[in-house]
């Protein structure tokens, strides 16, 4: 079982280092999404960072992005 506690990792966004804390399950899904989209993890993180509301933290924006991608892959209800 993966850890429910956030794990801090470093990312480079447009040449600047930053750290992001996500739970293992989110890191794993984030990596899979980046690979599926043929993007480096830092590139995908930079895209999410550029599109997020300034009031929303980067970790939260990544979690929502991952959730939206997972939900897109589910069959429609009904």
PDB file of N, CA, C and O in Angstrom, chain B, residues numbered from 101:
ATOM      1  N   UNK B 101       0.850  -1.196   0.000  1.00  0.00           N
ATOM      2  CA  UNK B 101       0.000   0.000   0.000  1.00  0.00           C
ATOM      3  C   UNK B 101       0.885   1.245   0.000  1.00  0.00           C
ATOM      4  O   UNK B 101       1.881   1.306   0.721  1.00  0.00           O
ATOM      5  N   UNK B 102       0.522   2.218  -0.798  1.00  0.00           N
ATOM      6  CA  UNK B 102       1.301   3.449  -0.859  1.00  0.00           C
ATOM      7  C   UNK B 102       0.974   4.332   0.345  1.00  0.00           C
ATOM      8  O   UNK B 102      -0.056   4.174   1.001  1.00  0.00           O
ATOM      9  N   UNK B 103       1.863   5.241   0.602  1.00  0.00           N
ATOM     10  CA  UNK B 103       1.713   6.130   1.742  1.00  0.00           C
ATOM     11  C   UNK B 103       0.621   7.167   1.491  1.00  0.00           C
ATOM     12  O   UNK B 103       0.510   7.732   0.403  1.00  0.00           O
ATOM     13  N   UNK B 104      -0.177   7.400   2.523  1.00  0.00           N
ATOM     14  CA  UNK B 104      -1.197   8.444   2.435  1.00  0.00           C
ATOM     15  C   UNK B 104      -0.602   9.800   2.822  1.00  0.00           C
ATOM     16  O   UNK B 104      -1.243  10.839   2.664  1.00  0.00           O
ATOM     17  N   UNK B 105       0.613   9.774   3.324  1.00  0.00           N
ATOM     18  CA  UNK B 105       1.280  11.026   3.692  1.00  0.00           C
ATOM     19  C   UNK B 105       1.935  11.636   2.460  1.00  0.00           C
ATOM     20  O   UNK B 105       2.512  10.918   1.643  1.00  0.00           O
ATOM     21  N   UNK B 106       1.851  12.937   2.323  1.00  0.00           N
ATOM     22  CA  UNK B 106       2.494  13.580   1.175  1.00  0.00           C
ATOM     23  C   UNK B 106       4.007  13.370   1.178  1.00  0.00           C
ATOM     24  O   UNK B 106       4.652  13.362   2.226  1.00  0.00           O
ATOM     25  N   UNK B 107       4.552  13.200  -0.025  1.00  0.00           N
ATOM     26  CA  UNK B 107       5.985  13.047  -0.232  1.00  0.00           C
ATOM     27  C   UNK B 107       6.457  14.250  -1.039  1.00  0.00           C
ATOM     28  O   UNK B 107       5.911  14.551  -2.100  1.00  0.00           O
ATOM     29  N   UNK B 108       7.477  14.935  -0.524  1.00  0.00           N
ATOM     30  CA  UNK B 108       7.982  16.135  -1.194  1.00  0.00           C
ATOM     31  C   UNK B 108       9.031  15.740  -2.224  1.00  0.00           C
ATOM     32  O   UNK B 108       9.966  14.996  -1.930  1.00  0.00           O
ATOM     33  N   UNK B 109       8.854  16.257  -3.444  1.00  0.00           N
ATOM     34  CA  UNK B 109       9.823  16.031  -4.521  1.00  0.00           C
ATOM     35  C   UNK B 109      10.091  17.364  -5.219  1.00  0.00           C
ATOM     36  O   UNK B 109       9.260  18.271  -5.199  1.00  0.00           O
ATOM     37  N   UNK B 110      11.245  17.459  -5.823  1.00  0.00           N
ATOM     38  CA  UNK B 110      11.634  18.690  -6.527  1.00  0.00           C
ATOM     39  C   UNK B 110      11.243  18.611  -7.991  1.00  0.00           C
ATOM     40  O   UNK B 110      11.331  17.557  -8.620  1.00  0.00           O
ATOM     41  N   UNK B 111      10.814  19.731  -8.514  1.00  0.00           N
ATOM     42  CA  UNK B 111      10.497  19.895  -9.928  1.00  0.00           C
ATOM     43  C   UNK B 111      11.203  21.148 -10.425  1.00  0.00           C
ATOM     44  O   UNK B 111      11.514  22.045  -9.642  1.00  0.00           O
ATOM     45  N   UNK B 112      11.448  21.205 -11.705  1.00  0.00           N
ATOM     46  CA  UNK B 112      12.005  22.403 -12.320  1.00  0.00           C
ATOM     47  C   UNK B 112      10.966  22.959 -13.281  1.00  0.00           C
ATOM     48  O   UNK B 112      10.587  22.311 -14.256  1.00  0.00           O
ATOM     49  N   UNK B 113      10.515  24.164 -12.989  1.00  0.00           N
ATOM     50  CA  UNK B 113       9.495  24.825 -13.806  1.00  0.00           C
ATOM     51  C   UNK B 113      10.108  26.058 -14.454  1.00  0.00           C
ATOM     52  O   UNK B 113      10.452  27.027 -13.778  1.00  0.00           O
ATOM     53  N   UNK B 114      10.236  26.004 -15.762  1.00  0.00           N
ATOM     54  CA  UNK B 114      10.813  27.115 -16.522  1.00  0.00           C
ATOM     55  C   UNK B 114      12.144  27.588 -15.924  1.00  0.00           C
ATOM     56  O   UNK B 114      12.386  28.786 -15.773  1.00  0.00           O
ATOM     57  N   UNK B 115      12.998  26.615 -15.588  1.00  0.00           N
ATOM     58  CA  UNK B 115      14.339  26.917 -15.102  1.00  0.00           C
ATOM     59  C   UNK B 115      14.451  27.177 -13.612  1.00  0.00           C
ATOM     60  O   UNK B 115      15.551  27.419 -13.117  1.00  0.00           O
ATOM     61  N   UNK B 116      13.351  27.134 -12.886  1.00  0.00           N
ATOM     62  CA  UNK B 116      13.372  27.396 -11.448  1.00  0.00           C
ATOM     63  C   UNK B 116      12.971  26.141 -10.689  1.00  0.00           C
ATOM     64  O   UNK B 116      11.981  25.492 -11.028  1.00  0.00           O
ATOM     65  N   UNK B 117      13.742  25.799  -9.660  1.00  0.00           N
ATOM     66  CA  UNK B 117      13.448  24.632  -8.837  1.00  0.00           C
ATOM     67  C   UNK B 117      12.353  24.975  -7.826  1.00  0.00           C
ATOM     68  O   UNK B 117      12.333  26.062  -7.248  1.00  0.00           O
ATOM     69  N   UNK B 118      11.457  24.031  -7.635  1.00  0.00           N
ATOM     70  CA  UNK B 118      10.421  24.156  -6.618  1.00  0.00           C
ATOM     71  C   UNK B 118      10.146  22.763  -6.078  1.00  0.00           C
ATOM     72  O   UNK B 118      10.475  21.765  -6.720  1.00  0.00           O
ATOM     73  N   UNK B 119       9.549  22.695  -4.912  1.00  0.00           N
ATOM     74  CA  UNK B 119       9.202  21.387  -4.375  1.00  0.00           C
ATOM     75  C   UNK B 119       7.691  21.294  -4.252  1.00  0.00           C
ATOM     76  O   UNK B 119       7.002  22.277  -3.979  1.00  0.00           O
ATOM     77  N   UNK B 120       7.200  20.081  -4.462  1.00  0.00           N
ATOM     78  CA  UNK B 120       5.764  19.813  -4.427  1.00  0.00           C
ATOM     79  C   UNK B 120       5.546  18.585  -3.551  1.00  0.00           C
ATOM     80  O   UNK B 120       6.262  17.591  -3.672  1.00  0.00           O
ATOM     81  N   UNK B 121       4.565  18.660  -2.678  1.00  0.00           N
ATOM     82  CA  UNK B 121       4.219  17.527  -1.820  1.00  0.00           C
ATOM     83  C   UNK B 121       2.920  16.905  -2.304  1.00  0.00           C
ATOM     84  O   UNK B 121       1.870  17.546  -2.311  1.00  0.00           O
ATOM     85  N   UNK B 122       3.011  15.634  -2.712  1.00  0.00           N
ATOM     86  CA  UNK B 122       1.850  14.861  -3.156  1.00  0.00           C
ATOM     87  C   UNK B 122       1.928  13.470  -2.534  1.00  0.00           C
ATOM     88  O   UNK B 122       3.014  12.989  -2.213  1.00  0.00           O
ATOM     89  N   UNK B 123       0.803  12.844  -2.371  1.00  0.00           N
ATOM     90  CA  UNK B 123       0.762  11.476  -1.906  1.00  0.00           C
ATOM     91  C   UNK B 123       1.311  10.564  -3.006  1.00  0.00           C
ATOM     92  O   UNK B 123       1.251  10.898  -4.189  1.00  0.00           O
ATOM     93  N   UNK B 124       1.850   9.399  -2.598  1.00  0.00           N
ATOM     94  CA  UNK B 124       2.446   8.459  -3.558  1.00  0.00           C
ATOM     95  C   UNK B 124       1.505   8.136  -4.720  1.00  0.00           C
ATOM     96  O   UNK B 124       1.941   8.065  -5.869  1.00  0.00           O
ATOM     97  N   UNK B 125       0.231   7.942  -4.427  1.00  0.00           N
ATOM     98  CA  UNK B 125      -0.730   7.589  -5.478  1.00  0.00           C
ATOM     99  C   UNK B 125      -0.835   8.706  -6.521  1.00  0.00           C
ATOM    100  O   UNK B 125      -0.957   8.431  -7.715  1.00  0.00           O
ATOM    101  N   UNK B 126      -0.788   9.953  -6.077  1.00  0.00           N
ATOM    102  CA  UNK B 126      -0.840  11.074  -7.024  1.00  0.00           C
ATOM    103  C   UNK B 126       0.455  11.171  -7.824  1.00  0.00           C
ATOM    104  O   UNK B 126       0.415  11.445  -9.023  1.00  0.00           O
ATOM    105  N   UNK B 127       1.609  10.949  -7.178  1.00  0.00           N
ATOM    106  CA  UNK B 127       2.871  10.966  -7.925  1.00  0.00           C
ATOM    107  C   UNK B 127       2.856   9.898  -9.004  1.00  0.00           C
ATOM    108  O   UNK B 127       3.246  10.157 -10.142  1.00  0.00           O
ATOM    109  N   UNK B 128       2.407   8.699  -8.654  1.00  0.00           N
ATOM    110  CA  UNK B 128       2.382   7.597  -9.621  1.00  0.00           C
ATOM    111  C   UNK B 128       1.456   7.915 -10.795  1.00  0.00           C
ATOM    112  O   UNK B 128       1.824   7.711 -11.951  1.00  0.00           O
ATOM    113  N   UNK B 129       0.259   8.412 -10.499  1.00  0.00           N
ATOM    114  CA  UNK B 129      -0.695   8.743 -11.562  1.00  0.00           C
ATOM    115  C   UNK B 129      -0.174   9.910 -12.405  1.00  0.00           C
ATOM    116  O   UNK B 129      -0.343   9.916 -13.624  1.00  0.00           O
ATOM    117  N   UNK B 130       0.448  10.881 -11.772  1.00  0.00           N
ATOM    118  CA  UNK B 130       1.003  12.035 -12.477  1.00  0.00           C
ATOM    119  C   UNK B 130       2.084  11.579 -13.457  1.00  0.00           C
ATOM    120  O   UNK B 130       2.135  12.056 -14.591  1.00  0.00           O
ATOM    121  N   UNK B 131       2.944  10.662 -13.026  1.00  0.00           N
ATOM    122  CA  UNK B 131       3.983  10.125 -13.918  1.00  0.00           C
ATOM    123  C   UNK B 131       3.368   9.367 -15.090  1.00  0.00           C
ATOM    124  O   UNK B 131       3.814   9.512 -16.228  1.00  0.00           O
ATOM    125  N   UNK B 132       2.343   8.558 -14.814  1.00  0.00           N
ATOM    126  CA  UNK B 132       1.695   7.795 -15.889  1.00  0.00           C
ATOM    127  C   UNK B 132       1.054   8.731 -16.910  1.00  0.00           C
ATOM    128  O   UNK B 132       1.151   8.498 -18.115  1.00  0.00           O
ATOM    129  N   UNK B 133       0.404   9.780 -16.435  1.00  0.00           N
ATOM    130  CA  UNK B 133      -0.241  10.740 -17.335  1.00  0.00           C
ATOM    131  C   UNK B 133       0.815  11.433 -18.193  1.00  0.00           C
ATOM    132  O   UNK B 133       0.637  11.568 -19.403  1.00  0.00           O
ATOM    133  N   UNK B 134       1.910  11.873 -17.578  1.00  0.00           N
ATOM    134  CA  UNK B 134       2.982  12.534 -18.335  1.00  0.00           C
ATOM    135  C   UNK B 134       3.526  11.590 -19.405  1.00  0.00           C
ATOM    136  O   UNK B 134       3.745  12.005 -20.543  1.00  0.00           O
ATOM    137  N   UNK B 135       3.745  10.336 -19.053  1.00  0.00           N
ATOM    138  CA  UNK B 135       4.262   9.362 -20.023  1.00  0.00           C
ATOM    139  C   UNK B 135       3.266   9.131 -21.147  1.00  0.00           C
ATOM    140  O   UNK B 135       3.650   9.060 -22.315  1.00  0.00           O
ATOM    141  N   UNK B 136       1.992   9.014 -20.803  1.00  0.00           N
ATOM    142  CA  UNK B 136       0.958   8.790 -21.816  1.00  0.00           C
ATOM    143  C   UNK B 136       0.879   9.969 -22.779  1.00  0.00           C
ATOM    144  O   UNK B 136       0.615   9.786 -23.967  1.00  0.00           O
ATOM    145  N   UNK B 137       1.106  11.176 -22.269  1.00  0.00           N
ATOM    146  CA  UNK B 137       1.051  12.376 -23.101  1.00  0.00           C
ATOM    147  C   UNK B 137       2.410  12.695 -23.731  1.00  0.00           C
ATOM    148  O   UNK B 137       2.570  13.720 -24.395  1.00  0.00           O
ATOM    149  N   UNK B 138       3.390  11.801 -23.514  1.00  0.00           N
ATOM    150  CA  UNK B 138       4.736  11.939 -24.066  1.00  0.00           C
ATOM    151  C   UNK B 138       5.379  13.262 -23.645  1.00  0.00           C
ATOM    152  O   UNK B 138       5.967  13.971 -24.462  1.00  0.00           O
ATOM    153  N   UNK B 139       5.254  13.578 -22.356  1.00  0.00           N
ATOM    154  CA  UNK B 139       5.827  14.797 -21.788  1.00  0.00           C
ATOM    155  C   UNK B 139       6.728  14.440 -20.620  1.00  0.00           C
ATOM    156  O   UNK B 139       6.481  13.467 -19.906  1.00  0.00           O
ATOM    157  N   UNK B 140       7.762  15.224 -20.433  1.00  0.00           N
ATOM    158  CA  UNK B 140       8.551  15.105 -19.211  1.00  0.00           C
ATOM    159  C   UNK B 140       7.681  15.589 -18.051  1.00  0.00           C
ATOM    160  O   UNK B 140       6.834  16.465 -18.226  1.00  0.00           O
ATOM    161  N   UNK B 141       7.892  15.020 -16.882  1.00  0.00           N
ATOM    162  CA  UNK B 141       7.103  15.406 -15.712  1.00  0.00           C
ATOM    163  C   UNK B 141       7.203  16.906 -15.453  1.00  0.00           C
ATOM    164  O   UNK B 141       6.202  17.552 -15.143  1.00  0.00           O
ATOM    165  N   UNK B 142       8.411  17.459 -15.579  1.00  0.00           N
ATOM    166  CA  UNK B 142       8.595  18.901 -15.367  1.00  0.00           C
ATOM    167  C   UNK B 142       7.815  19.725 -16.380  1.00  0.00           C
ATOM    168  O   UNK B 142       7.281  20.783 -16.046  1.00  0.00           O
ATOM    169  N   UNK B 143       7.748  19.245 -17.617  1.00  0.00           N
ATOM    170  CA  UNK B 143       7.005  19.976 -18.652  1.00  0.00           C
ATOM    171  C   UNK B 143       5.512  19.988 -18.342  1.00  0.00           C
ATOM    172  O   UNK B 143       4.856  21.023 -18.461  1.00  0.00           O
ATOM    173  N   UNK B 144       4.977  18.835 -17.943  1.00  0.00           N
ATOM    174  CA  UNK B 144       3.561  18.780 -17.594  1.00  0.00           C
ATOM    175  C   UNK B 144       3.278  19.645 -16.370  1.00  0.00           C
ATOM    176  O   UNK B 144       2.271  20.351 -16.332  1.00  0.00           O
ATOM    177  N   UNK B 145       4.147  19.598 -15.384  1.00  0.00           N
ATOM    178  CA  UNK B 145       3.974  20.435 -14.189  1.00  0.00           C
ATOM    179  C   UNK B 145       4.006  21.915 -14.557  1.00  0.00           C
ATOM    180  O   UNK B 145       3.236  22.703 -14.008  1.00  0.00           O
ATOM    181  N   UNK B 146       4.885  22.299 -15.477  1.00  0.00           N
ATOM    182  CA  UNK B 146       4.968  23.701 -15.906  1.00  0.00           C
ATOM    183  C   UNK B 146       3.683  24.132 -16.607  1.00  0.00           C
ATOM    184  O   UNK B 146       3.226  25.262 -16.429  1.00  0.00           O
ATOM    185  N   UNK B 147       3.096  23.233 -17.405  1.00  0.00           N
ATOM    186  CA  UNK B 147       1.829  23.559 -18.073  1.00  0.00           C
ATOM    187  C   UNK B 147       0.712  23.765 -17.046  1.00  0.00           C
ATOM    188  O   UNK B 147      -0.065  24.715 -17.136  1.00  0.00           O
ATOM    189  N   UNK B 148       0.651  22.864 -16.082  1.00  0.00           N
ATOM    190  CA  UNK B 148      -0.375  22.984 -15.034  1.00  0.00           C
ATOM    191  C   UNK B 148      -0.155  24.271 -14.264  1.00  0.00           C
ATOM    192  O   UNK B 148      -1.110  24.986 -13.959  1.00  0.00           O
ATOM    193  N   UNK B 149       1.104  24.574 -13.945  1.00  0.00           N
ATOM    194  CA  UNK B 149       1.437  25.789 -13.206  1.00  0.00           C
ATOM    195  C   UNK B 149       1.003  27.034 -13.966  1.00  0.00           C
ATOM    196  O   UNK B 149       0.462  27.967 -13.373  1.00  0.00           O
ATOM    197  N   UNK B 150       1.236  27.056 -15.269  1.00  0.00           N
ATOM    198  CA  UNK B 150       0.897  28.225 -16.092  1.00  0.00           C
ATOM    199  C   UNK B 150      -0.609  28.432 -16.192  1.00  0.00           C
ATOM    200  O   UNK B 150      -1.070  29.563 -16.347  1.00  0.00           O
ATOM    201  N   UNK B 151      -1.382  27.345 -16.105  1.00  0.00           N
ATOM    202  CA  UNK B 151      -2.832  27.439 -16.284  1.00  0.00           C
ATOM    203  C   UNK B 151      -3.615  27.575 -14.981  1.00  0.00           C
ATOM    204  O   UNK B 151      -4.815  27.847 -15.005  1.00  0.00           O
ATOM    205  N   UNK B 152      -2.947  27.389 -13.847  1.00  0.00           N
ATOM    206  CA  UNK B 152      -3.687  27.399 -12.578  1.00  0.00           C
ATOM    207  C   UNK B 152      -4.018  28.815 -12.122  1.00  0.00           C
ATOM    208  O   UNK B 152      -3.344  29.779 -12.484  1.00  0.00           O
ATOM    209  N   UNK B 153      -5.061  28.912 -11.328  1.00  0.00           N
ATOM    210  CA  UNK B 153      -5.436  30.164 -10.679  1.00  0.00           C
ATOM    211  C   UNK B 153      -4.331  30.517  -9.681  1.00  0.00           C
ATOM    212  O   UNK B 153      -3.872  29.633  -8.958  1.00  0.00           O
ATOM    213  N   UNK B 154      -3.892  31.764  -9.617  1.00  0.00           N
ATOM    214  CA  UNK B 154      -2.833  32.141  -8.677  1.00  0.00           C
ATOM    215  C   UNK B 154      -3.197  31.861  -7.215  1.00  0.00           C
ATOM    216  O   UNK B 154      -2.311  31.737  -6.370  1.00  0.00           O
ATOM    217  N   UNK B 155      -4.471  31.761  -6.920  1.00  0.00           N
ATOM    218  CA  UNK B 155      -4.917  31.467  -5.558  1.00  0.00           C
ATOM    219  C   UNK B 155      -4.835  29.972  -5.223  1.00  0.00           C
ATOM    220  O   UNK B 155      -4.985  29.581  -4.066  1.00  0.00           O
ATOM    221  N   UNK B 156      -4.597  29.147  -6.239  1.00  0.00           N
ATOM    222  CA  UNK B 156      -4.527  27.703  -6.056  1.00  0.00           C
ATOM    223  C   UNK B 156      -3.076  27.274  -6.000  1.00  0.00           C
ATOM    224  O   UNK B 156      -2.289  27.640  -6.873  1.00  0.00           O
ATOM    225  N   UNK B 157      -2.713  26.511  -4.999  1.00  0.00           N
ATOM    226  CA  UNK B 157      -1.351  26.001  -4.881  1.00  0.00           C
ATOM    227  C   UNK B 157      -1.057  24.991  -5.983  1.00  0.00           C
ATOM    228  O   UNK B 157      -1.968  24.363  -6.523  1.00  0.00           O
ATOM    229  N   UNK B 158       0.224  24.843  -6.311  1.00  0.00           N
ATOM    230  CA  UNK B 158       0.619  23.933  -7.382  1.00  0.00           C
ATOM    231  C   UNK B 158       0.244  22.495  -7.043  1.00  0.00           C
ATOM    232  O   UNK B 158      -0.256  21.779  -7.911  1.00  0.00           O
ATOM    233  N   UNK B 159       0.467  22.056  -5.821  1.00  0.00           N
ATOM    234  CA  UNK B 159       0.127  20.677  -5.446  1.00  0.00           C
ATOM    235  C   UNK B 159      -1.369  20.425  -5.636  1.00  0.00           C
ATOM    236  O   UNK B 159      -1.761  19.379  -6.152  1.00  0.00           O
ATOM    237  N   UNK B 160      -2.189  21.364  -5.227  1.00  0.00           N
ATOM    238  CA  UNK B 160      -3.639  21.212  -5.395  1.00  0.00           C
ATOM    239  C   UNK B 160      -4.007  21.174  -6.873  1.00  0.00           C
ATOM    240  O   UNK B 160      -4.855  20.382  -7.284  1.00  0.00           O
ATOM    241  N   UNK B 161      -3.374  22.024  -7.668  1.00  0.00           N
ATOM    242  CA  UNK B 161      -3.658  22.051  -9.107  1.00  0.00           C
ATOM    243  C   UNK B 161      -3.275  20.717  -9.756  1.00  0.00           C
ATOM    244  O   UNK B 161      -3.984  20.229 -10.636  1.00  0.00           O
ATOM    245  N   UNK B 162      -2.168  20.136  -9.327  1.00  0.00           N
ATOM    246  CA  UNK B 162      -1.759  18.835  -9.872  1.00  0.00           C
ATOM    247  C   UNK B 162      -2.754  17.764  -9.461  1.00  0.00           C
ATOM    248  O   UNK B 162      -3.136  16.937 -10.290  1.00  0.00           O
ATOM    249  N   UNK B 163      -3.185  17.754  -8.206  1.00  0.00           N
ATOM    250  CA  UNK B 163      -4.168  16.756  -7.759  1.00  0.00           C
ATOM    251  C   UNK B 163      -5.457  16.844  -8.570  1.00  0.00           C
ATOM    252  O   UNK B 163      -5.998  15.821  -8.990  1.00  0.00           O
ATOM    253  N   UNK B 164      -5.947  18.055  -8.791  1.00  0.00           N
ATOM    254  CA  UNK B 164      -7.182  18.237  -9.560  1.00  0.00           C
ATOM    255  C   UNK B 164      -6.968  17.781 -11.004  1.00  0.00           C
ATOM    256  O   UNK B 164      -7.844  17.137 -11.581  1.00  0.00           O
ATOM    257  N   UNK B 165      -5.831  18.102 -11.586  1.00  0.00           N
ATOM    258  CA  UNK B 165      -5.517  17.676 -12.955  1.00  0.00           C
ATOM    259  C   UNK B 165      -5.526  16.151 -13.050  1.00  0.00           C
ATOM    260  O   UNK B 165      -6.124  15.583 -13.963  1.00  0.00           O
ATOM    261  N   UNK B 166      -4.861  15.497 -12.106  1.00  0.00           N
ATOM    262  CA  UNK B 166      -4.821  14.033 -12.091  1.00  0.00           C
ATOM    263  C   UNK B 166      -6.230  13.474 -11.956  1.00  0.00           C
ATOM    264  O   UNK B 166      -6.600  12.554 -12.685  1.00  0.00           O
ATOM    265  N   UNK B 167      -7.013  14.012 -11.043  1.00  0.00           N
ATOM    266  CA  UNK B 167      -8.386  13.547 -10.853  1.00  0.00           C
ATOM    267  C   UNK B 167      -9.196  13.710 -12.135  1.00  0.00           C
ATOM    268  O   UNK B 167      -9.914  12.793 -12.534  1.00  0.00           O
ATOM    269  N   UNK B 168      -9.089  14.857 -12.777  1.00  0.00           N
ATOM    270  CA  UNK B 168      -9.836  15.085 -14.024  1.00  0.00           C
ATOM    271  C   UNK B 168      -9.438  14.079 -15.097  1.00  0.00           C
ATOM    272  O   UNK B 168     -10.298  13.571 -15.816  1.00  0.00           O
ATOM    273  N   UNK B 169      -8.137  13.784 -15.214  1.00  0.00           N
ATOM    274  CA  UNK B 169      -7.676  12.823 -16.214  1.00  0.00           C
ATOM    275  C   UNK B 169      -8.200  11.424 -15.900  1.00  0.00           C
ATOM    276  O   UNK B 169      -8.599  10.694 -16.807  1.00  0.00           O
ATOM    277  N   UNK B 170      -8.202  11.051 -14.633  1.00  0.00           N
ATOM    278  CA  UNK B 170      -8.727   9.743 -14.229  1.00  0.00           C
ATOM    279  C   UNK B 170     -10.221   9.667 -14.530  1.00  0.00           C
ATOM    280  O   UNK B 170     -10.697   8.658 -15.051  1.00  0.00           O
ATOM    281  N   UNK B 171     -10.957  10.716 -14.209  1.00  0.00           N
ATOM    282  CA  UNK B 171     -12.391  10.722 -14.458  1.00  0.00           C
ATOM    283  C   UNK B 171     -12.718  10.674 -15.947  1.00  0.00           C
ATOM    284  O   UNK B 171     -13.726  10.086 -16.341  1.00  0.00           O
ATOM    285  N   UNK B 172     -11.876  11.287 -16.774  1.00  0.00           N
ATOM    286  CA  UNK B 172     -12.079  11.233 -18.236  1.00  0.00           C
ATOM    287  C   UNK B 172     -12.041   9.795 -18.742  1.00  0.00           C
ATOM    288  O   UNK B 172     -12.706   9.458 -19.721  1.00  0.00           O
ATOM    289  N   UNK B 173     -11.261   8.949 -18.073  1.00  0.00           N
ATOM    290  CA  UNK B 173     -11.116   7.574 -18.505  1.00  0.00           C
ATOM    291  C   UNK B 173     -12.212   6.643 -18.010  1.00  0.00           C
ATOM    292  O   UNK B 173     -12.241   5.476 -18.401  1.00  0.00           O
ATOM    293  N   UNK B 174     -13.110   7.122 -17.162  1.00  0.00           N
ATOM    294  CA  UNK B 174     -14.199   6.285 -16.657  1.00  0.00           C
ATOM    295  C   UNK B 174     -15.353   6.262 -17.646  1.00  0.00           C
ATOM    296  O   UNK B 174     -15.592   7.234 -18.364  1.00  0.00           O
ATOM    297  N   UNK B 175     -16.069   5.140 -17.674  1.00  0.00           N
ATOM    298  CA  UNK B 175     -17.248   5.095 -18.571  1.00  0.00           C
ATOM    299  C   UNK B 175     -18.314   6.063 -18.085  1.00  0.00           C
ATOM    300  O   UNK B 175     -18.402   6.331 -16.887  1.00  0.00           O
ATOM    301  N   UNK B 176     -19.129   6.595 -18.997  1.00  0.00           N
ATOM    302  CA  UNK B 176     -20.181   7.529 -18.598  1.00  0.00           C
ATOM    303  C   UNK B 176     -21.185   6.841 -17.663  1.00  0.00           C
ATOM    304  O   UNK B 176     -21.436   5.640 -17.764  1.00  0.00           O
ATOM    305  N   UNK B 177     -21.739   7.630 -16.764  1.00  0.00           N
ATOM    306  CA  UNK B 177     -22.757   7.085 -15.861  1.00  0.00           C
ATOM    307  C   UNK B 177     -24.043   6.856 -16.621  1.00  0.00           C
ATOM    308  O   UNK B 177     -24.330   7.530 -17.610  1.00  0.00           O
ATOM    309  N   UNK B 178     -24.822   5.882 -16.138  1.00  0.00           N
ATOM    310  CA  UNK B 178     -26.136   5.686 -16.730  1.00  0.00           C
ATOM    311  C   UNK B 178     -26.221   4.402 -17.377  1.00  0.00           C
ATOM    312  O   UNK B 178     -27.263   4.060 -17.936  1.00  0.00           O
TER     313      UNK B 178
END
